[in-house]
Amino acid sequence: VLAHVLESSLRLLHPVMPFVTEAVWQHLRSAVEGLEPDSIMVASYPLGEGEVDVEAEANIAVVMEVVRAIRNIRAERGVDPARFVEAYIAADGARSVLESARPLVETLARARPLHLVPGGGEMPSTGVASAVLAGAQVVVPLAALIDIEAERGKLGGQLKEAEAEIVRLEGKLADGQ
């Protein structure tokens, strides 16, 4: 049993630490008779046994979607990665899943407080960024996170740069004709 567990563990670890697993594999081959193949590099990756839990996979997919949506909103809006944000999630079908995974979502998305709102419940609508997902809607209030005047100034500067680039490119096009 120990040799089987070690063999399976080595096969699982090989993509992560190939040199170490190959060295251990060679020592294991000399101690255990019938261990094939000659190198772990050509050994098949272990497959799971038993049935697939479709419900569990669907539940974790919803959690992953919500975390990804909050992270995307944070990245798009330039929110400091170390800062926690407030988030609202409306998900009738997956509400119980998200409730049980609340600590996981709060940690991975750095969202605290995390409000789970019933489908028809009140969610903020001004000064927010939102994402509509297959199983949920995510809303992140941005008023306290972003200095609106600084953001307007930054966007104004980007607009001026884009307009200057247009003028420059139109000049190049006129010269080429």
Secondary structure, 3 states (H helix, E strand, C coil): CHHHHHHHHHHHHCCCCHHHHHHHHHHHHHHCCCCCCCCHHHCCCCCCCCCCCHHHHHHHHHHHHHHHHHHHHHHHHCCCCCCCEEEEEECCCCHHHHHHCHHHHHHHHCEEEEEEECCCCCCCCCCEEEEECCCCEEEEECCCCCCHHHHHHHHHHHHHHHHHHHHHHHHHHHHHC
